[in-house]
Amino acid sequence: MIPLPRPLLAGVFCLLAACGDSRGPARLDPVSGGGEVRPLTRYAAANQCLALRARGNGQLLSADGEGYRASASQPAQAEAFRFKASALGDYLLYTRSGSLLAAAAPATTAALADASEATVFTLRADGDGTAYPPTPVFDREPTPEQIQTYRGFRDPAIAATVFTFDAADGQRLAIDESGALTLAAASDSPAQRFVLEPVSGCADFPEAHDNTEGETFKGRLADGRVLGMADVHVHISATTFLGGAQSGNPFHPFGVTHALPDCAAEHGPRGERDAVGALLAGDMDGHATDGWPTHTDWPARDALTHDAIYWKWLERAWKGGLRVVVNDVVDNQTLCELQRNVSGTPARDCNEMNNAGQQVGSMFAMQDYIDAQYGGPGRGFFRIVLSPAEARQVVENGQLAVVLGIEISNLLNCTLTYNPLRTQQPFEETGSGASENRYSCAMTETGADNEVLTQIRRLHGLGIRQVITIHEFDNPFGGNGIFEGLVLNLGNRENSGGIPGDVVNNPFGVSETPTGEFWTTYTCPEEDAEGFSGYLFGDSGGAVMQNLGPPPPLCVFTGQDGRPGGTTACYPPQGQCNARWLTPIGLYTYGKLMEFGMIFDVDHLELGMKTQALELAEAQSPAYPFVSTHGTFGGMSNDQAMRILRNGGFIYPSLGNGPQHITLMEELRSVHAAANTGRLFAFGFGTDTNGLSAQSGPRSEIAPGREVVYPYTLFDGGLFDTLPEFQAISGVTFFQPEERDAEGNGRSWSLDLDGSAHYGMMSDFVQEMRLEGNAEQMRALFNSAEGYLRTWEATEASRAGIAQRGLVVPPGILRAAPSD
């Protein structure tokens, strides 16, 4: 998250060209047309147009006033229900008039806007006694046991012609003696059994669009590689973070009108309660709040508190070649506290670990929902994976491997409270003592909730496999990499003990002891300094800080040992790096993360801490690989980059536009060559979408005269025809991104005019690469999924070595940062 301001063997080609089943949501085979009734599973009714024939009297349901009655003898007289899946096995029954069948006695209808549990029906084959595991719940942390049960369940896929409809309260749809549709206690009565008959004349359920035509590729190449792009840093599940600051959801059981509604509920009329969005954009004028389909002001490349990854837009990105995505569950306690107080919800839980765990539940619920749209378990394109072997199989199947990561400032519930009287240096800290810094976590191993090991087990049990250990602020493990000199520095003071204030003037709340500190710093290495290898991507290790008060020498440095920072924001004019380096509890935590085989993301670590972490990684046999997922935040030297590449890791930048990506790719290619690893060159990206990060701007401002023209076809023609990997792949056509409802209301987006307004426009980025790049650059981009999988496999190999030989800690790894 950024809190500021993209001829081989014929049999192989058949795999890549998606020979076989398409797994698409539009074609679900168990139901045929023409009114013929054929057996189907409880999932295969998704998106179908069906009538209900009551077994009790043999008649079809038809409208009868405000309810329904089994009184029609012919399909043309019956109500045609569009079966819209709300979860696997659960349905909304959408009528010709655009309302929903609702459970009541007698049954009635409800408007789509009023959808509730009463409009959801669970479909079961007659006589099916299977104990189906509960669906994971949006915004609720599951237990590891629930995840294991859900993932391990082997569905019997019972096919039938007769079904029951269970309501949320445990009753069932039934017909009474007059044939009227009602509810009744579950029984074996024929009055509660219905035959699903294909009919015509259904209304289309409102839904967003992927604006594509054609089937995407799958399989692997003759040399064992998989083909596809990797977005290794994104926040699909961020919709609930920041104290409710974000509006919109990546999916909703009741569909797009509920997932992407008018945002006034969260942001107020004209968006005046969007405190976080206004703070980041520097624009207090508000915004138009209307959602799907008109979307006047959002999604937009810089509408940072609005969801930009609805599942249909993610589907478009997958069809554009995305094969690995890392969803970092995310929150920021400081911004959450700000937003909850502005919104008038002071009781909202802003604990980052709790909110991260709840987002894991949202991700499994989203997988279930997408499977439901595609007609059954495992049929959807979206697959959460827990191992590199599982991920590789998913990608070979042509699906999207979704890895869960975490990016929060107080990882493992480890918070830091500064004490200005401390005598311990960071590398000496114990986290205890009347005059020393205090931690809310411990490195004992008794099983207590506040222990580092207990919380690592919690994350691993939830399926999290990738970790950023330090985010925007100092924590017990060490210091964050500085890349902005004012707003985050204020946040650091709040997060490390509080900003002095009162109930009127302190928007963060008044419960904290006001002992927080600004970053304590040292002067960063200069790009051309003697003995320094220079910075990768031109990204320095720090920032020029803003003084809150007079500059030196009129102010006094109050940081530990007389350094800049501390209790006063007083800094020299040179770029400053964070002097809080690796601590004993940080070293302990890093060792435990390696023992668990977590993919270790070094982004946001302070520049010197990256070297300390590398020393620990290189002491293992084989070396533990590191990754940088979205642009080396905190800076990275060329030497550090070469070491990461030699150890089997990868460095993928934040995603800008096509020309920017090519420039960074060629810079890393030269470092890769100098490292002489003999490894595959791969270059993916981290979009950081939904992470308060603006996306690429209008192409007309970047490459005038070289527009992305719609429609375009990927994987076929032009540059793709020069690469053997693509020669037998059928193309996918991408039309201009557009949303319209049944009445034609809506809007469209263009990369040239709007930039990357939502996640589906990632395919536009691929077209940019086609226009601007060469064959080797396209190959590196489509090697990025393979590159990710190889690093994960190397992580597992190093973990196995640690399990066999024990963790090796090199001497001298704990030390002080340089002093000026």
Buried (B, 14 or more C-beta within 10 A) or exposed (E): BBBEEBEBEEEBBEBBBBBEEEBBBEEBEBBEEEEEBEEBBBBBBBBBBBBBBBBBBEBBBBBBEEBBBBBBEEBEEBBBBBBBBBBBBBBBBBBBEBBBBBBBBBBBBBEBEEBEEBBBBBBBBBEBEEEBBEBBBBBBBBEEEBBBEBBEEEBEEBEBBBBBBBBBEEBBBBBBEEBBBBBBEEEEBBBBBBBBBBBEEBBEBBBBBBBBEBBBBBBBBEEEBBBBBBBBBBBBBBBBBBBBBBBBBBBBBBBBBBBBBBBBEBBBEBBBBBBBBBBBBEEEEBBBBBBBBBBEBBBBBBBBBBBBBBBBBBBBBBBBBBBBBBBBBBBBBBBBBBBBBBBEEEEBEBBBBEBBBBBBBBBBBBBBBBBBBBBBBEBBBBBBBBBBEBBBBBBBBBBBBBBBBBBBBBBBBBBBBBBBEBEBBBBEBBBEBEEBBBBBBBBEEEEEEBBBBBBBBBBBBBBBBBBBBBBBBBBBBBBBBBBBBEBBBBBBBBBBBBBBBEEEEBBBBEEBEEBBBBBBBBBBBEBEEEEBBBBBBEBBBBBBBBBBEEEEEEBEBBBBEEBBBBBBBBBBEBBBBBBBBBBBBBBBBBBBBBBBBBBBBBBBBBBBBBBBBBBBBBBBEBBBBBBBBBBBBBBBBBBBBBBBBBBBBBBBBBBBBBBBBBEBBBBBBEBBEEBEBEBBBBBBBBBBBBBBBBBBBBBBEBBEEBBBEBEBBBBBEEBBEEBBBBBBBBBBBBBBBBBBBEEEEBBBBBBBEBBBBBBBBBBBBBBBBBBBBEBBBBBBBBBBBBBBBBBBBBBBBBBEBBEEEEBEBEEEBBEBBEEE
